[in-house]
Amino acid sequence: MTRNEIVSVLGPVDEAVIADIALTGASLEELREAFAWIGADEALVNEGHAMPSPRVSRLIEILEPPEDEPEVPGEME
């Protein structure tokens, strides 16, 4: 996945986040899925979606802010 593909899904993000995502080897579709889970995990479960794959779960970990920081995932300061 290229930097431009990552930015096309997430918008402007920190270069470290881009590097972490690229290192997962995830596809663009997996990144889109992870981004959807972050915004609506309960809704996806209620709709009967399968739980995220290990790779998508890893992307979610990268994108979610720590619980004590309610910032937008990957937001630049």
Secondary structure, 3 states (H helix, E strand, C coil): CCHHHHHHHHCCCCHHHHHHHHHCCCCHHHHHHHHHHHHHHHHHHHCCCCCCCHHHHHHHHHHCCCCCCCCCCCCCC
